[in-house]
Structures are given as structure tokens and as C-alpha cells.
């Protein structure tokens, strides 16, 4: 199908496997997206392909109660491929820390990776 996206006076028509960002300031650019990956969260999974770790954690933060902080600049740029079960985020973070040589600290709702 097709969908029209409107923000103020701007509008765009999207066809399958296309995505656009929008806000009250207007529309972004249209770009290709794998709809299956982009909607994996509806099936309880977050799928990330070749993304910087910092971006993966920002996205994961949306699904986890509390806050995830990455305090390692070098690690933030590492490219990550992951399929994360959104029902087991804490287990994934533990495995991530171990595999990436990071120290994991939990303090209530705060998760810190160094």
C-alpha cells in the first residue's frame, strides 16, 4: 500500500519498505528500510545490524525500565549485530559486557557499562 505523511504544509507519500522521520518542524528525507527488521519489536525482538553500540543502547533504553549509560567512548563506536529478546534485556546486557570487555554495574534502575 501507500501512506501519506503530513507535517504542517509538507507531505510525502510512502510506499512499502520506505521510512521517514517527522516532527512539528517538518519532514525528514525518505529512505529505504527493511520493514521486517524495523517492526521486530512487535514480536518481542530488537534486531540491530551493523550499528554503533551507543545507538544500540539508546534504542534498547526505550524498552528497559530505568536508564542505560555507556561510559566508554571507544566502545560506543563499536559496530554491533544483535537480536535482542526484549523479555531478557538484563541477560543480554550481561552477555554484552562479557563479550566486549566492559564492566557492568547495576544500581536500582540505572545500568552502567564502562
C-alpha positions in Angstrom: 0.0 0.0 0.0 0.8 3.6 0.3 0.6 6.1 3.2 0.7 9.9 3.2 2.7 11.5 6.0 1.9 15.2 6.7 3.6 17.7 8.9 2.4 21.3 8.6 2.4 22.2 4.9 4.8 19.4 4.0 3.7 15.9 2.9 5.2 12.8 1.4 3.8 9.5 0.1 5.5 6.4 1.3 5.4 3.0 -0.4 6.4 -0.3 1.2 9.8 -0.5 2.8 10.2 3.2 3.0 10.5 5.3 6.2 10.5 9.0 7.1 11.1 10.9 10.3 8.7 13.8 11.1 8.1 16.4 13.8 6.3 19.7 14.2 9.2 21.3 12.3 8.7 19.2 9.2 9.6 16.0 7.4 13.0 14.3 7.1 14.1 12.5 4.0 12.6 9.3 2.8 14.9 6.3 2.9 14.7 2.5 2.4 14.1 0.3 5.4 13.6 -3.5 5.9 10.1 -3.4 7.4 10.6 -6.8 9.0 13.6 -5.6 11.0 12.0 -2.2 11.8 8.9 -3.9 13.3 10.6 -6.8 15.1 9.8 -5.1 18.4 6.2 -6.1 17.8 7.3 -9.7 18.0 9.4 -9.1 21.2 12.8 -8.7 19.4 15.1 -5.8 18.7 17.2 -6.5 15.6 20.3 -4.3 15.1 22.6 -4.7 12.1 26.0 -3.0 11.9 25.0 -0.2 14.4 27.3 1.6 16.8 27.0 0.2 20.3 25.9 3.6 21.6 23.0 3.6 19.1 22.0 0.1 20.1 21.9 1.0 23.7 19.9 4.2 23.0 17.3 2.1 21.2 17.3 -0.6 23.9 16.8 2.1 26.5 13.4 2.7 25.1 12.3 -0.9 26.1 14.0 -1.2 29.5 12.8 0.3 32.7 15.4 2.7 34.1 18.4 4.1 32.2 21.4 2.5 30.4 24.6 4.6 30.5 27.7 3.7 28.4 30.8 5.4 29.9 33.3 4.1 27.4 33.9 6.3 24.3 35.9 3.6 22.4 33.2 1.0 23.0 30.4 3.4 21.9 31.7 3.3 18.3 32.0 -0.5 18.0 29.7 -1.9 15.4 27.2 -4.4 16.7 25.0 -7.1 15.1 22.4 -8.4 17.6 19.0 -9.9 18.0 17.8 -8.9 21.5 14.9 -10.7 23.3 13.1 -7.7 24.8 11.9 -10.0 27.6 15.5 -10.7 28.7 17.3 -7.3 28.3 19.3 -7.7 31.6 20.7 -11.1 30.4 21.7 -9.6 27.1 23.4 -6.7 28.8 25.4 -9.1 31.0 26.5 -11.1 27.9 27.3 -7.9 26.0 29.6 -6.7 28.8 31.4 -10.0 29.0 31.9 -10.3 25.2 33.0 -6.6 24.8 35.3 -6.5 27.9 33.1 -4.0 29.7 32.3 -3.7 33.3 28.6 -3.8 34.2 27.2 -2.1 37.3 23.5 -2.0 38.2 22.2 0.5 40.8 18.5 0.3 41.1 17.0 1.4 37.7 20.4 2.5 36.4 22.7 0.2 34.4 26.2 1.4 33.7 28.7 -0.1 31.2 32.3 1.1 31.4 
